[in-house]
Amino acid sequence: MAVRNTPQDGDIVIRQESKQGTVVYVLHTAPGPDQYLVRSREEAVAQAVRVAKRQCVRVWLTDEGYAFRLVEDFRVMEPA
């Protein structure tokens, strides 16, 4: 079974971007619009992890491109 390396619907995405020369982190639930803007990576990850644990989804980190890196997976796995 192939492992998917992009967010699925409902996953939390943290996008690093630059606004007026300042690095910020934008959070949203895939595939929706931006929801939160925070100023530190640590704050972005902490907030995303809290939501992802509650919703049993994954957390992804990306820059302004389309390369995604899995941060944490909170999906409930069913026994084989």
C-alpha positions in Angstrom: 0.0 0.0 0.0 1.5 3.4 -1.0 1.9 6.0 1.7 0.3 9.3 0.8 2.7 12.3 1.3 0.2 15.1 1.0 -2.6 16.3 3.3 -6.0 14.7 3.1 -9.3 16.5 3.7 -9.4 17.5 7.4 -5.6 17.4 8.0 -4.0 20.5 9.6 -1.4 22.3 7.4 1.2 24.8 8.7 2.5 27.0 5.9 5.7 29.1 6.4 5.7 32.3 4.3 7.2 35.7 4.3 5.0 38.8 4.7 6.8 42.2 4.4 10.1 40.5 5.2 8.8 38.8 8.3 8.5 35.0 8.5 5.0 34.0 9.7 3.1 30.6 9.9 -0.4 30.2 8.5 -2.6 27.3 9.7 -5.6 25.9 7.9 -7.6 22.7 7.6 -7.1 21.1 4.2 -8.5 21.9 1.7 -9.9 25.1 3.2 -8.9 28.7 3.5 -6.3 30.1 5.9 -7.6 30.2 9.4 -4.8 31.4 11.8 -1.6 33.4 11.5 1.1 33.1 14.2 4.6 34.5 14.4 6.6 31.5 15.6 7.0 28.0 14.4 6.8 26.6 17.9 3.4 28.3 18.5 2.1 27.1 15.1 3.1 23.5 15.7 1.7 23.5 19.3 -1.6 24.9 18.1 -1.8 22.5 15.1 -1.0 19.5 17.3 -3.8 20.4 19.8 -6.4 20.6 17.1 -5.1 17.5 15.3 -5.2 15.4 18.5 -8.8 16.4 19.1 -9.8 15.7 15.5 -7.6 12.6 15.0 -5.9 13.9 11.9 -2.4 14.6 10.7 -0.3 17.8 10.9 1.8 18.9 7.9 4.4 21.6 7.4 5.1 23.3 4.1 6.7 26.4 2.7 5.1 28.5 0.0 5.6 25.6 -2.4 3.9 22.2 -2.6 6.5 20.1 -0.7 4.9 18.7 2.5 6.6 17.2 5.5 4.6 15.2 8.0 4.9 16.5 11.5 2.6 14.2 13.5 -0.1 11.6 12.7 -3.0 11.3 15.2 -5.3 9.2 13.0 -6.8 6.2 14.8 -5.4 3.1 13.1 -7.6 0.0 12.9 -5.9 -3.3 13.8 -5.1 -5.5 10.7 
